[in-house]
Amino acid sequence: MATSEDLRRIALSLPGVSEAPHFDRLAFRAARIFTTLAADRQSANIRFSPDEQEFKRLLAPEAFTPLKGGWGAAGWTRAELAALGEDDLRAALEMAYRHAQPKSKSAAKKRRR
């Protein structure tokens, strides 16, 4: 069973991650926010790609639920910490962390073309 302290420790162990308040939550960011911890410390919202979200939801429906509306359609997923082991939480945070990295200049050039 993962805890909010596990989430905080794992997130802050990733290179360049900082922690700051974000509305009623705690946000963890590299270049962008990749996870937020709920005020009650029982769940987190984690940023996946839509495909990763679907995979996580199929793998562990008791742990992962897409957020409602556009946030969920974009991949943001609620994770119930008590339903996750520490290794599963680490894998989810590392996956989300990759989405929070700065876009490379070459990738930005390709999108503009």
Secondary structure, DSSP 8 states (H G I E B T S, - for coil): ---HHHHHHHHHHSTT-EEEEETTEEEEESSSEEEEE-TTSSEEEEE--HHHHHHHHHH-TTTEEE-SHHHHHTTEEEEEGGGS-HHHHHHHHHHHHHHTS---HHHHHHHH-
